[in-house]
Amino acid sequence: MGAITYKRGREPHGKEHRVIFRNIDREGWDASIGTYLKEGGYEQLKKALKMERAAITEEVKKSGLRGRGGAGFPCGVKWGFIPPTNTKPVYLICNADESEPGTFKDRYILHQDPHQLVEGMAIACFAVGAKLAYIYIREEFPEAAKIVEKAIAEAHQNGFLGKNIQGSGFDLEIYVHRGAGAYICGEETGLIESLEGKRPYPRIKPPYFPAAMGLYLCPTIVNNVETLCHVKHILEMGGEEYAKTGTKNNTGTRILCVSGDVQKPGYFEVEVGKVTMGEVINDLCGGLKAGRELKAVIPGGSSAKVLRADEIYTVGRGDDARKLTIWDIPMDFDTMAACGSMAGSGGVIVMDDSRSMSWVLNNLNNFYAHESCGQCTPCREGSLWMKKITDRIVAGKASPSDIDTLYGVAKNIDGRTICAFGEACSWPTESFVEKFRDELIGDTKPELEGALVNAETLTAAASL
């Protein structure tokens, strides 16, 4: 492979470490299998087909790869959950339902390097014994669905999918399934219900852990696009060598999607934990907009708890405890959790001092009220209540006590739903009220305290 050149204005920053995005925005690169094969494409699949299946899973475990879709769960451990005595068919599902606000990485892989995903999926399927796999693509990615379907057809034509792949005796079919524009289908059991043709109501865990009782109640592995792409690179590098990139317990690279009030928003692939929040904002993104100061950051997609810019964060315990400003926080899973938020999907939303926190929270609440699947009462009712309260705040029709009501509603959703959507919709409200209570109260009107603020309430009160 020769030196790589990138399109003008799309060159990687010096602090990036391109692995998954190595081919994104390359000069002379296209999504065809011919181009992919010239760069060593499908060589790792050929290698995998000559290995013991358990050995592949072991390499993934050694690598320390954690899921890149949001939860950060160890990938190899998840694969190992398939019951050893299983006699049912095993399925693998690629979650390409990239719908977390602030996240825009997987679409670039689907559009520009689909064979990397197909190869990663094929290796993963061989490792877990799956002969049928699905790529669940969100409805809003119509072009991506066409590109991936073409890539699957090309892989078939070249003997990398179908019957007796590369003479190995292993059969595999991959199908594209397009969603219907529902955020809840990013949750793995909701996705499975949708794939089965049902309303995407998430399942209760236990007993419905997908690795044991997933698609059609058979063992199923659900991994994100970026996660599956890492598999081929782990096999190429070896698990132990891969684990040397990134930091302890936070290995490899991950793609950060930075949006909001920065000079150069965009995507950046970095070694996990080797770059701080300050480096992301000031170096990778060229700093804040002219004349502005940092106010807050949502570090892992819209459902992650907000971090306040002027707060000091304590990481570690006892003698190992250290204090960090927001600028010093390493962009890894564990440190972000210790700071009270999460690395999540890698969607970094930067807000400067021009932003109204009431408006930002209301924007998030509108999204989550719209996207609740409605299965669980706390979430179905509570997400809409939070929206209505923040609607009143931004309209100047809320009283100071509404802030306590808002916080109470969020707390009564958190931990009281079947799936993590309850936390996804309540955590923004909880954290915004905790971090910016004074500002939210400042947007209310004390004279409205105790007032009946609309005709609907007045009518309801009269009928009591």
C-alpha positions as CSV (number, residue, x, y, z in Angstrom):
1,M,0.0,0.0,0.0
2,G,1.3,3.4,-1.0
3,A,1.1,6.7,0.8
4,I,-2.4,7.9,1.4
5,T,-3.6,11.3,0.2
6,Y,-6.9,12.8,1.3
7,K,-9.2,15.3,-0.4
8,R,-8.4,18.9,0.0
9,G,-9.8,20.2,3.3
10,R,-10.5,16.7,4.6
11,E,-7.0,15.8,5.7
12,P,-6.8,14.1,9.2
13,H,-5.5,16.2,12.1
14,G,-2.0,15.3,13.4
15,K,-3.5,14.1,16.6
16,E,-5.8,11.6,14.8
17,H,-5.0,7.9,14.6
18,R,-6.9,6.6,11.5
19,V,-7.8,3.0,11.5
20,I,-11.5,2.6,10.8
21,F,-11.6,6.0,8.9
22,R,-8.4,5.3,7.1
23,N,-10.2,5.3,3.7
24,I,-12.7,8.0,4.4
25,D,-12.3,11.0,2.1
26,R,-9.3,9.5,0.4
27,E,-8.3,10.6,-3.1
28,G,-8.9,7.9,-5.6
29,W,-11.0,5.8,-3.2
30,D,-14.5,4.4,-4.0
31,A,-16.8,1.9,-2.4
32,S,-16.3,-0.8,-5.0
33,I,-14.9,-4.2,-4.1
34,G,-12.2,-3.8,-6.7
35,T,-10.7,-0.8,-4.9
36,Y,-11.1,-2.6,-1.5
37,L,-9.3,-5.8,-2.8
38,K,-6.4,-3.7,-4.0
39,E,-5.8,-2.5,-0.4
40,G,-5.8,-6.0,1.0
41,G,-9.5,-6.3,1.5
42,Y,-11.0,-9.6,2.7
43,E,-7.5,-11.0,3.5
44,Q,-8.5,-11.1,7.2
45,L,-11.6,-13.0,6.4
46,K,-9.5,-15.6,4.5
47,K,-7.3,-15.8,7.6
48,A,-10.2,-16.2,9.9
49,L,-11.7,-19.0,8.0
50,K,-8.5,-21.1,8.7
51,M,-8.7,-20.4,12.4
52,E,-10.6,-22.1,15.2
53,R,-13.7,-20.0,16.0
54,A,-12.9,-19.8,19.7
55,A,-9.5,-18.4,18.8
56,I,-11.1,-15.5,17.0
57,T,-13.3,-14.7,20.0
58,E,-10.2,-15.0,22.2
59,E,-8.3,-12.4,20.1
60,V,-11.2,-10.0,20.4
61,K,-11.2,-10.5,24.2
62,K,-7.5,-9.9,24.3
63,S,-7.9,-6.7,22.4
64,G,-10.2,-5.2,25.0
65,L,-12.5,-3.9,22.4
66,R,-15.5,-2.2,23.9
67,G,-18.7,-1.5,22.0
68,R,-18.8,1.8,20.2
69,G,-22.5,2.1,20.0
70,G,-23.1,3.7,23.4
71,A,-22.9,1.2,26.3
72,G,-19.2,0.4,25.9
73,F,-19.6,-3.3,26.8
74,P,-16.7,-5.6,26.0
75,C,-17.3,-7.1,22.6
76,G,-15.5,-10.4,23.1
77,V,-17.3,-11.0,26.4
78,K,-20.7,-10.4,24.7
79,W,-19.8,-13.0,22.0
80,G,-18.9,-15.5,24.8
81,F,-22.4,-15.2,26.2
82,I,-23.8,-17.6,23.6
83,P,-24.7,-20.8,25.5
84,P,-22.1,-23.5,24.8
85,T,-24.8,-26.1,24.6
86,N,-26.9,-24.1,22.1
87,T,-28.5,-26.1,19.3
88,K,-30.6,-23.3,17.8
89,P,-29.5,-21.1,14.8
90,V,-27.3,-18.1,15.8
91,Y,-27.8,-14.7,14.3
92,L,-25.7,-11.6,14.1
93,I,-27.2,-8.1,13.7
94,C,-25.3,-5.0,12.8
95,N,-27.0,-2.0,14.4
96,A,-26.7,0.8,11.8
97,D,-29.6,2.7,13.2
98,E,-27.4,5.7,14.0
99,S,-30.0,8.0,15.5
100,E,-28.4,9.4,18.7
101,P,-28.4,13.2,18.3
102,G,-24.9,14.5,17.9
103,T,-23.6,11.3,16.3
104,F,-22.6,11.0,12.6
105,K,-19.8,8.5,12.2
106,D,-21.4,5.2,11.0
107,R,-22.9,6.8,7.9
108,Y,-19.5,7.6,6.6
109,I,-18.4,4.0,6.8
110,L,-21.7,2.9,5.1
111,H,-21.2,5.4,2.3
112,Q,-17.5,5.2,1.7
113,D,-16.1,1.9,3.0
114,P,-19.0,-0.6,3.1
115,H,-16.7,-3.6,2.5
116,Q,-14.8,-3.0,5.7
117,L,-18.1,-3.5,7.5
118,V,-19.1,-6.6,5.4
119,E,-15.7,-8.2,6.1
120,G,-15.9,-7.4,9.8
121,M,-19.4,-8.9,9.9
122,A,-18.3,-12.1,8.1
123,I,-15.4,-12.6,10.5
124,A,-17.7,-12.1,13.5
125,C,-20.4,-14.4,12.0
126,F,-17.8,-17.2,11.6
127,A,-16.5,-16.7,15.1
128,V,-20.0,-17.0,16.7
129,G,-21.4,-19.6,14.3
130,A,-24.0,-17.3,12.6
131,K,-25.0,-18.2,9.1
132,L,-27.5,-15.4,8.7
133,A,-26.9,-11.7,9.5
134,Y,-28.8,-8.5,9.1
135,I,-27.7,-4.9,8.8
136,Y,-30.4,-2.8,10.3
137,I,-30.1,0.6,8.6
138,R,-32.3,3.6,9.7
139,E,-34.8,4.8,7.2
140,E,-33.1,8.2,6.9
141,F,-30.1,6.5,5.2
142,P,-31.6,5.5,1.8
143,E,-28.4,6.0,-0.1
144,A,-26.4,4.1,2.4
145,A,-28.8,1.1,2.1
146,K,-28.2,1.1,-1.7
147,I,-24.5,1.3,-1.3
148,V,-24.4,-1.5,1.3
149,E,-26.7,-3.8,-0.8
150,K,-24.3,-3.3,-3.8
151,A,-21.3,-4.2,-1.6
152,I,-23.1,-7.4,-0.4
153,A,-23.8,-8.3,-4.0
154,E,-20.2,-7.7,-4.9
155,A,-19.0,-9.9,-2.0
156,H,-21.3,-12.6,-3.2
157,Q,-19.9,-12.4,-6.7
158,N,-16.4,-12.7,-5.4
159,G,-17.0,-15.6,-3.1
160,F,-16.9,-13.8,0.2
161,L,-20.5,-14.4,1.0
162,G,-23.0,-17.2,0.1
163,K,-22.3,-21.0,0.1
164,N,-18.9,-22.5,0.9
165,I,-17.1,-19.2,1.3
166,Q,-13.6,-19.5,-0.1
167,G,-13.9,-23.3,0.0
168,S,-14.1,-23.3,3.8
169,G,-17.5,-25.0,4.1
170,F,-18.9,-21.9,5.9
171,D,-22.1,-20.4,4.5
172,L,-23.3,-16.9,5.2
173,E,-26.0,-14.6,4.0
174,I,-26.2,-10.9,4.9
175,Y,-29.4,-8.9,4.3
176,V,-30.1,-5.2,4.7
177,H,-33.2,-4.3,6.7
178,R,-34.4,-0.7,6.7
179,G,-36.0,0.7,9.8
180,A,-38.9,3.2,9.9
181,G,-37.2,6.2,11.6
182,A,-37.6,5.2,15.2
183,Y,-34.9,6.1,17.8
184,I,-36.0,3.3,20.0
185,C,-34.7,0.8,17.4
186,G,-31.2,1.7,18.5
187,E,-32.0,-0.3,21.6
188,E,-31.0,-3.9,20.7
189,T,-34.2,-5.7,21.8
190,G,-36.4,-3.0,20.3
191,L,-34.4,-3.5,17.1
192,I,-35.0,-7.3,17.2
193,E,-38.7,-6.8,17.7
194,S,-38.7,-4.5,14.7
195,L,-36.8,-7.0,12.6
196,E,-39.4,-9.6,13.5
197,G,-42.0,-7.3,12.0
198,K,-43.5,-6.1,15.3
199,R,-43.9,-2.8,17.1
200,P,-40.4,-2.1,18.5
201,Y,-41.2,-2.5,22.2
202,P,-38.0,-3.4,24.0
203,R,-37.9,-6.7,25.9
204,I,-37.4,-7.3,29.6
205,K,-33.8,-8.4,30.5
206,P,-33.7,-11.0,32.0
207,P,-34.8,-13.3,30.5
208,Y,-34.5,-11.8,27.0
209,F,-30.7,-11.2,26.8
210,P,-30.1,-11.4,23.0
211,A,-27.1,-13.7,23.3
212,A,-29.5,-16.3,24.8
213,M,-33.0,-15.3,23.5
214,G,-32.7,-12.8,20.7
215,L,-34.1,-12.9,17.1
216,Y,-36.8,-15.5,16.9
217,L,-35.8,-16.4,20.5
218,C,-32.5,-17.7,19.2
219,P,-29.0,-16.6,20.3
220,T,-28.2,-13.3,18.7
221,I,-25.2,-10.9,18.7
222,V,-26.0,-7.2,18.2
223,N,-23.0,-5.0,17.5
224,N,-22.6,-1.5,16.2
225,V,-21.1,-0.6,12.8
226,E,-17.9,0.8,14.2
227,T,-17.5,-2.1,16.6
228,L,-17.7,-4.7,13.8
229,C,-15.2,-2.8,11.6
230,H,-12.7,-3.1,14.4
231,V,-12.8,-6.9,14.3
232,K,-10.9,-7.2,11.0
233,H,-8.2,-4.9,12.3
234,I,-7.9,-6.9,15.6
235,L,-7.3,-10.0,13.5
236,E,-4.7,-8.2,11.4
237,M,-2.8,-6.7,14.3
238,G,-3.5,-9.5,16.9
239,G,-5.4,-8.8,20.1
240,E,-2.4,-8.0,22.3
241,E,-0.9,-5.6,19.8
242,Y,-4.3,-3.9,19.3
243,A,-4.6,-3.5,23.0
244,K,-1.4,-1.4,23.0
245,T,-3.3,1.4,21.3
246,G,-5.5,3.6,23.5
247,T,-5.2,3.2,27.2
248,K,-5.7,0.5,29.8
249,N,-9.3,-0.8,29.8
250,N,-10.0,1.7,27.0
251,T,-8.2,0.2,24.1
252,G,-8.1,1.0,20.4
253,T,-9.4,4.0,18.6
254,R,-12.8,5.6,18.5
255,I,-14.5,8.1,16.3
256,L,-15.6,11.4,17.9
257,C,-18.3,13.4,16.2
258,V,-18.0,17.0,17.3
259,S,-20.8,19.5,16.7
260,G,-22.0,22.8,18.2
261,D,-20.1,26.0,19.0
262,V,-16.6,25.2,17.6
263,Q,-14.7,26.6,14.6
264,K,-14.4,23.3,12.8
265,P,-17.0,20.7,13.7
266,G,-16.5,17.2,12.2
267,Y,-15.4,13.6,12.8
268,F,-12.1,12.7,14.4
269,E,-10.6,9.2,15.0
270,V,-8.4,9.2,18.0
271,E,-6.8,6.6,20.4
272,V,-9.2,6.2,23.3
273,G,-8.0,8.2,26.3
274,K,-5.0,9.7,24.5
275,V,-6.8,13.0,23.8
276,T,-8.4,15.4,26.3
277,M,-11.5,17.4,26.0
278,G,-9.4,20.5,25.7
279,E,-7.4,19.0,22.8
280,V,-10.6,18.0,21.0
281,I,-12.1,21.5,21.3
282,N,-8.9,23.6,20.8
283,D,-6.8,21.5,18.6
284,L,-9.0,19.2,16.5
285,C,-11.8,21.7,16.2
286,G,-9.8,24.9,16.1
287,G,-11.3,26.4,19.3
288,L,-14.5,28.0,20.2
289,K,-16.2,30.6,18.0
290,A,-14.6,34.0,18.1
291,G,-15.2,36.0,21.4
292,R,-17.1,33.2,23.1
293,E,-16.4,31.1,26.3
294,L,-17.1,27.5,26.9
295,K,-20.3,26.9,28.9
296,A,-21.0,23.2,28.8
297,V,-20.3,20.0,26.9
298,I,-22.5,16.9,26.3
299,P,-19.7,14.3,25.7
300,G,-21.4,11.2,24.4
301,G,-24.6,12.0,22.4
302,S,-27.7,13.8,23.6
303,S,-28.5,11.2,26.3
304,A,-25.2,11.7,28.2
305,K,-25.3,14.0,31.2
306,V,-24.1,17.5,30.6
307,L,-20.7,18.7,31.9
308,R,-20.4,22.2,33.2
309,A,-17.3,24.1,32.0
310,D,-16.4,25.8,35.3
311,E,-16.8,22.7,37.4
312,I,-13.8,20.7,39.0
313,Y,-14.2,16.9,38.6
314,T,-12.7,14.4,41.0
315,V,-11.5,11.2,39.4
316,G,-10.3,8.1,41.4
317,R,-10.4,7.4,45.1
318,G,-8.1,8.0,48.2
319,D,-4.5,8.5,47.3
320,D,-5.3,8.0,43.6
321,A,-7.8,10.8,43.5
322,R,-7.0,13.7,41.1
323,K,-8.9,16.8,40.2
324,L,-9.6,17.7,36.6
325,T,-11.1,20.7,34.8
326,I,-13.3,20.0,31.8
327,W,-10.3,20.8,29.6
328,D,-8.2,18.0,31.2
329,I,-10.8,15.1,31.0
330,P,-9.4,12.3,28.8
331,M,-11.9,11.1,26.2
332,D,-12.3,7.5,27.4
333,F,-15.1,5.4,28.9
334,D,-14.0,5.2,32.5
335,T,-12.9,8.8,33.1
336,M,-16.1,10.1,31.6
337,A,-18.1,7.9,33.8
338,A,-16.1,9.1,36.9
339,C,-16.9,12.7,35.9
340,G,-20.7,11.9,36.1
341,S,-21.4,11.4,32.4
342,M,-20.6,8.8,29.7
343,A,-18.5,8.5,26.5
344,G,-21.6,7.0,24.9
345,S,-21.8,7.1,21.1
346,G,-18.9,9.6,20.8
347,G,-21.2,12.5,19.9
348,V,-19.5,15.6,21.5
349,I,-21.9,18.6,21.6
350,V,-20.1,21.8,22.5
351,M,-22.0,24.8,23.9
352,D,-20.6,28.3,24.4
353,D,-21.9,31.2,26.6
354,S,-24.4,32.3,24.0
355,R,-26.6,29.3,24.6
356,S,-29.7,29.3,26.7
357,M,-29.7,26.1,28.8
358,S,-33.5,26.3,29.0
359,W,-33.7,26.3,25.2
360,V,-31.1,23.5,24.9
361,L,-33.0,21.3,27.4
362,N,-36.3,22.0,25.8
363,N,-34.8,21.0,22.4
364,L,-33.7,17.7,23.9
365,N,-37.0,17.1,25.7
366,N,-38.9,17.7,22.4
367,F,-36.9,14.9,20.8
368,Y,-37.3,12.4,23.5
369,A,-41.0,13.0,24.0
370,H,-41.4,12.4,20.2
371,E,-39.3,9.2,20.3
372,S,-40.7,7.4,23.3
373,C,-42.1,4.1,22.2
374,G,-44.9,4.3,24.8
375,Q,-44.5,0.9,26.3
376,C,-43.7,2.0,29.8
377,T,-45.9,4.5,31.6
378,P,-43.2,6.5,33.4
379,C,-41.4,7.2,30.1
380,R,-44.5,7.6,27.9
381,E,-46.1,10.1,30.2
382,G,-43.0,11.6,31.8
383,S,-41.1,12.5,28.7
384,L,-44.1,14.5,27.5
385,W,-44.5,16.1,30.9
386,M,-40.9,17.2,30.8
387,K,-41.4,18.6,27.3
388,K,-44.5,20.6,28.4
389,I,-42.7,22.1,31.4
390,T,-39.7,23.2,29.4
391,D,-42.1,24.5,26.7
392,R,-43.5,26.7,29.4
393,I,-40.0,27.8,30.6
394,V,-38.9,28.9,27.2
395,A,-42.2,30.7,26.6
396,G,-41.9,32.6,29.8
397,K,-44.9,31.0,31.4
398,A,-43.3,28.8,34.1
399,S,-43.1,29.4,37.8
400,P,-39.9,28.7,39.9
401,S,-41.5,25.6,41.5
402,D,-41.9,24.1,38.0
403,I,-38.1,23.4,38.1
404,D,-38.6,21.1,41.1
405,T,-41.5,19.5,39.4
406,L,-39.4,19.0,36.3
407,Y,-36.6,17.4,38.3
408,G,-39.1,15.2,40.1
409,V,-40.6,13.9,36.9
410,A,-37.2,13.0,35.6
411,K,-36.2,11.2,38.8
412,N,-39.4,9.1,38.6
413,I,-38.6,7.9,35.1
414,D,-34.9,7.0,35.8
415,G,-34.6,3.3,36.6
416,R,-38.3,2.6,36.2
417,T,-38.6,1.5,32.6
418,I,-37.9,-1.7,30.7
419,C,-35.1,-0.3,28.6
420,A,-32.5,2.4,28.9
421,F,-34.6,5.0,27.1
422,G,-35.9,5.9,30.5
423,E,-32.4,7.0,31.5
424,A,-31.7,8.5,28.0
425,C,-34.6,10.9,28.3
426,S,-34.3,11.6,32.1
427,W,-30.6,12.1,32.4
428,P,-30.4,15.3,30.3
429,T,-33.1,16.9,32.5
430,E,-31.6,15.7,35.8
431,S,-28.1,17.0,34.8
432,F,-29.3,20.3,33.4
433,V,-31.3,21.0,36.5
434,E,-28.4,20.0,38.8
435,K,-25.8,22.0,36.9
436,F,-27.9,25.0,35.7
437,R,-30.7,25.3,38.3
438,D,-30.2,29.1,38.8
439,E,-30.3,29.8,35.1
440,L,-33.5,27.7,34.6
441,I,-35.1,29.5,37.6
442,G,-34.0,32.8,36.1
443,D,-36.1,32.0,33.1
444,T,-39.3,31.5,35.2
445,K,-41.7,34.1,36.6
446,P,-42.3,34.2,40.4
447,E,-45.6,36.0,39.8
448,L,-47.0,32.8,38.2
449,E,-46.4,30.8,41.3
450,G,-49.6,28.9,42.1
451,A,-51.4,30.4,39.1
452,L,-53.6,28.4,36.9
453,V,-51.8,29.1,33.7
454,N,-54.1,27.7,31.0
455,A,-57.8,27.1,30.3
456,E,-57.4,23.3,30.3
457,T,-56.2,23.4,33.9
458,L,-59.0,25.7,34.9
459,T,-61.6,23.5,33.4
460,A,-60.1,20.4,35.0
461,A,-60.0,22.1,38.4
462,A,-63.6,23.2,38.1
463,S,-64.8,19.7,37.6
464,L,-63.1,18.3,40.8
